[in-house]
Amino acid sequence: MKILFLRLRVMWRRFRHGERHLEADSRHYAAQADALMRRANPFYSWQERANWIIDIVQWLRHVPKVSMLDEDARLRAKQQRLHFLLEWLDSNRDVRRVVQATLQKTLREAAGPELFCATGLPHEPAFFSELTEHAVKLVLPKPPFEADLSALFTALFPTPEDADWLLALDRQSVAQIWKLIADDGIAHSYQQQIDEALIYLAATVLADGISKAFRQKLDPKMPLQATPFMVLRRELETYLYVSPRDEAALRSVRMLIAVCQAQTDRIYAHLDEHGVSVSLVYRVERMRAQLTRMALLTDLRSAIFGQDIEPGAGQVQALLGDLIAAHHQRSSVRGLIQRSFSLLARKMVERNADHGEHYIARDSKEYRAMLKAAGRGGVITAFTVLGKSLVSAVGAARFFEGLFASLNYAVSFMAISAVGGVLATKQPAVTAPVLASKMGQLDTVEGLRALLSEIALLLRSQAAAVFGNLMGVVPVMLLISGAILLATDAPMMTAEHASASLHSLSVIGPTPLFAAFTGILLWLSSLASGFADNWFALRRLREALTHQRRLVFVLGAMRAERWAAWLDRNVAQIAGNVSLGLLLGMTPVLAQFFGLPLDVRHVTLATGTLTAAASSLGWEVLAAPQFWLAVAGIASIGVLNVGVSFACALTLALRARDVPARIRRLVFRAVLRRFSASPRSFLFPERPAAPAGAGALVDAATADIVDSNPGGPVSPSEASPLRQRQPGSRHG
């Protein structure tokens, strides 16, 4: 309402005053321009002149924070101010001469190479040193800059939107600004500085390009002198110092820059195949940015110097816009982390997806196999609960109790893997990436149908694992409790301990919160699993172990190769089991050390604890409300363990694969429609005739989604899965 009132007020004032408001604006601009321009003094210190230039640019780019102008209108307002200032200077020649002398002296004294070779580019040689530099700059105040054109440039354009303003300037305005701030001497000086920046960038690219880490990812047999990075340095020096006007030399430099950029693509392909290193990704990204900057500087040098400014105005604006955008992109800590970890996240997601394929039951036979494997996992988990009770009964210090609990969990999880068992809550974190990989292939209706079938299979496999774990842990826990009662003539738990266990599992209390927190820990263990698998591949440990001389001498060549291959296949599983054991055992200890009342609630372990507590209290506990509140708590633990872990893994996988948000919403709505129509298909195997009906249901769901889509037109990649229909088919 307030915005509407302000709009009406502005329209009424324009109606009443007509063109007079333009005259008032001109008088207002004239007074401000006169005050600014008369502050020019070439005899001031460099710092004072730099502050004066900053004030001028701030006046040019000033738009009220509360304004009804759109982005185009804001750009036009800034351009109008610039045109007015240039016209005002043309009509005040005496002031113009002083302003011109001040600007030219400031640019003549400023050191320029850092503007071209450092602004917007990573400075540090490693990722973590660059991250530390970013953090320090965010916390500490900036020192005053001295005769540094790079620092002055970044102070002049403090927002990314300034790049749009510069790119929108017309050539005539750019030419007028150039005549105002520069002369032939300044042009020649900046030509030399651009040459120095090109040489510096070429040397930096060469240092990385011929390093061992890079050459191993390319072709280590290629002589150093024949690498494109060495050739680029030689050709660039020839172009700059021997034949600066030779078009053939310029084309050679441009071609070699493109070849070096192609080499970085080959390095990425090698990382994608053999493992990802954050440090190497950072260095590759830095090299790519430096090569892009070299291409821009080469274009600028060939277009401007030795000619009038007008033919190269576009290159000037493109370079300045790139400097502004690159500077603000580099200043973002979040952007630095995303750029450096995106490839690592994608590789970890893909490796988890490879492992997750083994945990999906696709037919009734595999469903029964999943139940049996989960039953074996439940049997071993019952002994894990027994070990946890023994650790608690020892009464050791809290740290050692957490350490022994971690060992108990880790050994138990390793034993489950060794006997081919399944622990239900470990599945979501490794099966969600499988789902994300299918979501990136939605280009047909058949793709959407296959995705929904995959979701049903995945959730059905989760249900089978949970059912199997519970069917395994409950009877075995009852047998263990009975055996202890017969052997010691005392229940497994005291009445006080059993009542406390039931109370701790009650749905009324912190149990749901602890269960969600445990879901996050389950997801973190999957990250540790993917990281270990990537690290093993990156370090080429399979080849190293296969040919390790002492290992070959002890085991023999064949046996050493088999052990290395076994470790390559199982390192992710080992790391996931050990990390999950440590997280479940030590996280509560560390949280209590910092005063946080956090605990873990794992559905299978909690079910074993509930069974032990109920058997210790006797059959009459079944009539107590506390028991059924604990049963409800077990149900909430299972849902939250699986749901939170799956949600975290799926979110990471979707971001790593850049799946559009509209595709995600589309799939979510289709899943809800299918679940509401056939919930049984998400829990139990379908009958043989069910897939055809399911396919028709998928098409009906997608058709309803299209008909009810209020979002307007969608992109072709998003529309194609919904609108393509097979000829001669009723439902597509």
N, C-alpha and C positions, 0 to 999 in steps of 0.2 A: 504494500500500500504506500509505503514511504517512497519507493522508487517511482511509482506511478505519479505521485504528487510532484516529485521533483521534475519529472519529464514534462508534465503539464505546465509547470512554472516556467521552465526554459522555453517551451513553445510560445507561451503568452508574452514573455519578454522579447522574443524575436519578432513576434507579430507587432508589438507596440513600437519597438525601436527601429525595425527595418535594418538598414545598412549601418546605422550609427554604432552598433556594437563592434563592427569591424574597425571603424576609425578609433574607437576607444582602445581596442586591442593593439592597434599600431602605435598609438601614443604610449601605451604601457610598455610595449616591446622596446620602443625607442629609448625610454628612460632607463630601462634595465641594460640594454646594449651599451648605451653611453657610459653608464657606471662601470660596466665590466671592462670595456675597451680602454678606458682612460686609466685603468690600473696597470696597463702594460708598461714595462720598464726594462730595457735590455741590460741595465746595470744591476739589477737585483741578483741575489744568489740563485743558483740553479734550483734549489728547493723552493724558493719563493715563486720563481717562474713556473715550476711544475705545478704548484698548488693553484696558480692563476689559470693554467690550461685546464686543470681538472674542474675548476669552477665554470669555465666556459662550456665545457662539454656537458656538465650537469645541467646548466641552463638550457642547452639545446635539447637534451633528452628529457626534460622535465614534463611530466603529465601529472595532474592531480591524482592522488590515490583514490579518491572518491570521484569517479567520472563515469558518465553514461556512454563514453566513446567505445566503440569496438576496436579491435586490433588494427584494422586498416585506417580507421580515423586517427588513432594514436600515431601511426607512422606518418600520416599526412601532416599532423600537427607539428611533429618534430621537423619534418622537411620544410614546412612553412617558416619555422623559426630560423633554420639554417639559411634559407633564401633571403629572409629579411635581414639577417646579420651580414651576409655578403653584400647586399644592396646598400646597407647602411655604411659599410666600410668603403664602398665605391664612392659614396657621396661625401665622405669625410676623409679626404686624402691625407691630411696631416696625421690623423690618428692611425690611419691604415699603415703609414710608413713606420710608425713606432711599433705597432702590433706585429708587422711583418719582420722587423728587425729582432723583436723579442722571440718570436716563434722560431726563426731561422737560427738564432744563436743557441736556443735550447736544443734543437735537433742536431746542430753541429757539434755540441759538446757531449751529447748522449752516446753511450756505447751501445751499438745496435746488434752485434752478432747474436747475443743471447735472445733477442726478440725473435729471430728467425730459426734458431737451432735449439732453443730451450723452452720457449713459451708453449704450454700445452702438451709437452712431451715428458715422459718419465725421466727423472734425473738419476735416481739411484740404480745401482747395478743389480739389485735383488729385490724380491717382492716385499719381504718383511721390513727392510730398511726404508722402502718407499712408503709402506703403511705407517711406519713410525714417524716419518717426516710429515705425512698428512695429519696424524693425530697431534703432533707438536704444533703445527700451524693452526689447528682448530682451537687449541688451548691458549697458546701464548700470543701476545700482541705482536703485530708486525713492526719491525724496526723501520726507521725512516730510510727511504731509498735515495741513493746518491748517483746522479748522472747515469742512470740505468734506464734505457728506453723500454726494456721489457717490463720493469716494475711500473713505469709510468703508463704503459699501454694497459696493463691489467687494472690499474687504478681508474683509468678513463672509462672502462667498459665493465662495470661490476656485475652485470646481469647477462644471461645468455640471449635475451631478446635483443640486445644491442647488435647482434650479428644481422638480424633481419633489417634493422634500421640502416646499417651500412650497405647491405646488398640492395636495398631499395633506392639508393641515391642514383640520380641520373648522371650521365657522363659529363654534362656541362658543369654540374656542381662539383664533381670530383676534380675536373680540370681547374676550376677556380680555386679550390682548396689547395691543390698542388702548387699553383702559381703563388699563393699566399705564403705557404710554409717552406718552400724549397727553391733552390736555384741550381745552377749547373754543378757548383762545388758540392752541394749536399747530395745531388743525384749521383755524382761520381763516388762520393764517400760511401753511400749506401750500396752502390754496386759492388764495391770492394767488400763490404760487410756481408753481403749476400754470398759472394764468392767464398769468404771465410766460413760462413755457415755451411755451405755445401761441402767444403772440404772436411769440416768437423763432423758432419753427419755421415759422410762417406767413411771416415776413419772409424767412427763408432760402429757402423754397420759391418765394416770389415773385421773389427775385433771380435764381434759376436759370430760373424759368418764363418770364420776360419777356426773358431774354438772347437775343442774336442767334442763337447756336448752337441754342437750343431752338425759337425762333420759325420758323427756316428749315425745321425738320423738321415743323412743324405747318401753320399757315396764316398766312404773313407779312402777308396783307392785313387780318387782324383787328385792330381798334384795341386798343391796350394796355388801355384801361379795360374792354374787353369780354372780355378773356381770363379764363378761370376762376380763374387764380391771383390776379388783382387782385380779383375778386369774392369769393373766399374770404377774403382779408384784410379786406375791408369787412364781410362778414357775420359773421366771427368777432369783430371788435371790437364790432359791434352786439349780438351774443349775450352777450359777456362784460361789457360796461359799460353797455348800455342796457336789455336785457331778459334777464337771466340766468335767469329762471324761465319764459321763453316756450318752449313746446314747438315752436312753428312755427319760431322762430329756430334751435333745436337741430337740427331736421330739415333746415333749409336748410344748416347747416354740414356735417352728415353727407353730404348729397347732393353738395355742392361738393367735399368730400374725395374722394368716389367719382369725380366727374368729372375731377378732377386726376389720380387714379390711372389713369383711362382715357386721359388725354393721354400719360402715360408709355408706355402700351402702343402708342399711335400712333407715338411716337418710336422704339420698338423695331422696329416694322414698317418704318419709313422706313430705319433702319439696316440691317435685313435686306435691303432692296431696293437701297440706294444706297451701301453700304459702311459699315464699322464703324470707330469711333474709340474707343480704349481710354479716353481722357479723358472722352469724352461718355458712354460706358457707365458709368463710375464716378460721374459726376454724376447720371445717371438713377437708378442704384441708390441713391445717397444720398437723392435726392428721394423715392423709393418708401419707403425706411425712415422718413424723416421724416413722410410722410403716414400711414403705419401707426401711428407713435407718436402723432400728433395724434388719430387715431381712438380709440386706447386712452385717452388723457388725457381726451378729450371724454366717453367712456362713464363713466370714473371720476368725473369732475366731476358729471355729471348723476345718478349713482347714489348718491353718498356725501354730498357736502357739503350741509348743511342737514337731514340725516337722521341716524338712528342708523347705526352702522357695519355692522350685520348685513345690511341690504338690499344694501350694496355690497361685501360681503366677497369675492364672486367676482371683481369688477372689480379689487379690490386685489391679490388673488392672481395674477390674469392679468397685471396690469401688472408686478408684481415678478418673476414668472416670465419675462416677456418681457425685462425689463431684464437678468436674469442670463444668459439664452440669447444675447441680442444682444451683451452685453459679451464673452462668451467666443468667440462667433463672430467678432467684430470683432478680437479680440486675436490671431487666427491669421493669420500671414503667408501661409501656404499658402491659406487660405480667401479672403483678399483677392485673391490672384493668380488663383485659379480663378474667382471671381465676375467679375473685370474682364476676363479673357482668354477666358472660355468662349464668348462670342458671336463674338469675333474668330476663335477657332479654328474654330468651326462655319462661319463665312463663308468662311474660307480652304479648309476641307475641301470645301464646296459648289462653290467656284470650281475647285478642282482636279478635282472630279468632273466638272464640265462639260467641262474639257479632256481628262480621261481617257477619255471616251466615244469619242474619235477614235482611240484606240490599241488598240481591241478588234476582233479579226477574228472575225466572226460566221458566216462560211461559207467554203467552199473558195476562192472568188474573192477575198475579202478576205484570206484567209491568204496566197495567192500575192502579192497586192499588198503585204502586210506584208513578205514575204520580199524583194521587189524594193526597197521603201523601205529596209529594213535593209541590203540589199546596197549601195545608194548611200551609206548612212551608213558602212559598212565601208570603201568606197573612199576616202572623205574622211579617215577615221581613219588610213589608211595614210600619208597625207601629214602628218597630225598627228604620227605617230611620227617621221617624217623631220624635221619641224621641231623636235621635242624633242631629237633627236640633235644637230642643228645648234646648238641653244641650249647643250647640255651641252659641245659641242666648243669653244665660244667661250672658256670658262674665266673667265666674269665672276664678280663677287662673288656670294655665295650669295643675297643679297636680290634682286639684279637678275636672277639666273638664275631665281628663283621668279617674279619679275614677268614676264619674257619668256615663261616657260612658261605663266603664266596667260593672257597675251594670245594665245599660240598655241592654247590650249585653247578660249578664248572665241571666237576667229575661226573655229576649226574647227566648233564646235557651231552657230554662227550660219550657217555655210555649209551644214551638214547640214540645218538647218531651211529654208534658202532653196531648196534643190533638192528639198525634200519627202522627205528621208531620215529615218531613225529611228535613234536610239542606244538600244540595248536597255535599259541600266540606268537610263535616265531614266523608263521607263514605270511601274515599280511604285509610285513615290511618287504618281503622279497617277491610277493605276487603282485603287489600294486604296480611296480615298474612294467610287468607284463601287460597289464591293462593299459598303462600309458602308451606303450609301444603300439598297441592296437588303435588307440585313439588318434594317433598321428596318421592313420591310413583311411580316414573317412572320406572317400571320394565317390562312393556309390552307395545305393540303398543296401546292396549286399554287404558292404563294409559295415554299415550300421547294424544290420541284422547279426553279423558275425560278432560284433563288439558286444551286443546285448547278450548273446549266447555265451560269450566269454565271461561276462560279469556274473551270469547265473552259475556257470561252472565254477568260477572262483569262489563265490559265496557258498555254494554247495560244498566245496572242498573244505572251506573253513568250518562249516557246520559238522561235517564228517569228522574232522580232526578234534573239535570240541567234544562231540558225542563219544568218540573213541577214548579220549583222555579220561573223561568222567567215568565211563564204563570200566576202564582199567584201574583207576586209582581208588574208587570207592570199595570194591570187594577186597582188593589186596590190602587196603588200609584196615578194613575190618578183620582180616585174617591176622595181620601184624598185631593189632590191639588184642585180639583173642589169645594169640601166642604169648604175648607179654603177660597177660592176666593169668594164664595157666602156669607160666614159668615163675613168676614173682609173687603171685597171689595179690597183685595190686594193679590197678588200672594204669594205662599208659600215661595219663595226666591226672593230677590231683583235681579235686572238685573245684577248687579256687582257680587253678590254671585253665581248666576246661571252660568255666563260666566266663573268664576273661577273654578266652579265644572266641567264644560265641559273640560276646559283646563287641569285640574288635571287628567282626565280620558283618555286623548289623548294617542294613541298608540305611538306617537312620543314624547318620554320623559321617565321619570323614572317609568312609570306605569308597564311595564313588570318586572322590577327589584323588585318593591314593591309587585307585585303579586307572584313572586317566593319566596320572603321573607315571605309572608303570608302563602304560602304552607308549609314552615318549621314550622311556628307557629301552623298550623293545625295538623301537625305530632306530635309536642310537646304536644299538648293537648291530643292526643291519648295515648302518653306515660304516662301522668298524670292519665288518665283514667285506664290504665292497672296497674299502680303502686298503685292506691287507691284500686282497686279490690284485688290485691295481699296482700296489707296491712290489709284490712278488714278480709281476710281469715286467714292470719298469726296470727293476734291478737284474732281470734276466737270470733269476736264481735257479730256474730249472736247468739251463745250460751250465751254469756255474757248478751246481751240485753234480751234474752228470759227469763233468770232466775234472772234478776236484781230485787231485792226485792222491791225497791220503785216504779219502773216502773210497776211491776206486781200488786202492791197495787193500783196504780192509774188507770191503764187500764184494769186490769184483766189478767189472765194467757193466755187465748185464743187470746185476742186482742194484747197483748205484743208479742206473738209468731208470729202473722200475720205481725205486724209492723217490727219485726226483719227480717222476711223472705222478706218483700218488700224492705227493705233497702239493704239486701244482693243482691237482683236482680238488684237494680237500683243505687248502690253506684258508679259504674263505669261511668254510664251516668251522674249522678249529678256532679261528679268530672270533667268529660270531659267538660261539659257545663260551669261550673264555671271557670275552668282554661282557656278555650278558650275565654270567656268574658274578663278575666283579661289580657290575652296576647294581644288581639286585642285592648283593651282600654289603657293599661298602657305601652306597649312596645314603641309606638311612643314618649310618654312623657319621659321615661327613656333614649331613644336614643337621643332625643334633649337635655336632661340634659348633656350628654357627648359630645354634638356637632355633632352627627351623623344625617344627614338629612333623616331618615328612616320614612316610613309611611306604613300603611296596605292597601291592596286592596282586598276586598272580592267580588266575582262575583255577588252574590245576593244583597248585600248591595250596591255595585257600580251600579247595574242596577236600584235599587230604587232611588239612588241619581241622575242618569242620567234622569230617568223619571220625577222626581220632577223638575230638572233644565229645561228640555225641555218644560214641561207644564207651567212653570213660564215665559219662554221667548216667548211662542206662537208657532203657527203652522209654521211660517216662518223660524224657526230654522231648520226645516227638509231640507231646501235648503242650509244650511251653511255647508261648509267642516268641520268645527270644530265639528259638531254633528256626522258626519260619522267617523271622526277620533276617537271620544269617543266610538262609537259603535265597531270599530275595537279594541279599547283598552279593551272593555268589553269581546270580544271574546278571546283576549290574556290572560286576567285575568282568565277566566274560564279554559282555557287550562293549564295555569301555576299553578293555585291553585290545580287543580286535579292532574296534572302530577308530580309536585314536592312533594306533600304530598304522593302520591302513590309510587314514587320512593324511598323516604326516608323510608317509612314503609316496602316496599318490600326488600330493602337492609338489613335492620335490621332483618327482618324475615328470609331471606336466610342465613345470617351469624349465626343467632341463631340456625338454623336447619342444618347447615353445608352442604348445597346443593352445589355440585361440580360446578366449573365455566363452564365446558364444557356442562353440562346439561342446565345451564342458557342460554348459547349461542345457543344451539340447539332449545330451546323453543322460543327464540327471533326470530330466522330465520323462524321457522314454523309459528309464529304469523304474521310476515310480509308477508309471502306467502299467508296466508289465508285472510289477510286484503286486499291485492292487488287484490285477486280474488273475494272477496265478502265483500266490505266495509259496505253494508247495514246491514249485520248480527251483526255488532258491535254497531249499533245505534237503530235498531228497531227489534221487535220480528219476528222470522222466521215463515214461513208457516209450517203447519204440516208435509209436505213431505220433508222439508229441511234437517233434521238431517242425512238421508242416504247419500245425496250428500255431506254434510259437512264431514261425515266420510271418504268418498272416497277422498275428497280433502285433508284431513289430511294425509291419507296414501300416496297420491301422493307427498305432500310436504315433508314428512319424507323420502320417497324414493329418491327424488331429493337431499335432504340434505346429505344422505348417499353417493350417487354417486359423489357428489361434495365435499366431506369432504377431505381436503388436510392434515389433521392433523395426518394421519397415524393411527395405531391401537389405539383403545380405551379400557378402562377397561370393564370388563364384565357388571358391573352395568350400564355403559353408552351405551354399544353396544346392550344390550338386548332389550331396548325399540324400537330399529330400525330394528333389524334383525329377531325377532320372527315373524312368519307368521302362521296363522291358516290354517290347511289343507283344501283344497277344496275352498279356497277363493282367488279371483283374486288380491285384494288389501291388504289382510292381515286381 
